[in-house]
Amino acid sequence: MGATFFLIDDIDFPDENASGAPKALVESAQKAGAKRKYLAKGEGGFHSQISWFPAGYEVPTHMHNHDELIMLLEGSMTMLGGGPTLKPYDSMALEAGHEYGFVAGDEGMTFVTIRQAASSTVLT
């Protein structure tokens, strides 16, 4: 029992080429300047990360094999396929296997993802 703290300034950016994400998605994100830091990696049963995407960056339609919660902290994001635009403090819960994608708003976006398992991504 206890607590684990994740101090953002003490966490390094990971080598995304070793993340297991689809290579095309990693290359696109790196070229655009998108980045993330992993927070919990199993502590307390959680897997989480904070991500920064530049204005107009599009994450193509994809899915995960686990449930996840995404909360927008800064900026905005519009869901692909006619979904809503989320603003700071809006969130969405996504069930495993749900296909989704989004575009960062004009000011870019910062968001936190909380998962129940380590991430795997499948482009659809």
Sequence and secondary structure as in RCSB ss.txt:
>XXXX:A:sequence
MGATFFLIDDIDFPDENASGAPKALVESAQKAGAKRKYLAKGEGGFHSQISWFPAGYEVPTHMHNHDELIMLLEG
SMTMLGGGPTLKPYDSMALEAGHEYGFVAGDEGMTFVTIRQAASSTVLT
>XXXX:A:secstr
       GGG     GGGS S HHHHHHHHHHT EEEEEEESGGG EEEEEEE TT EEEEEE SS EEEEEEEE
EEEETTT  EE TT EEEE TT  EEEEEEEEEEEEEEEESS    EE 
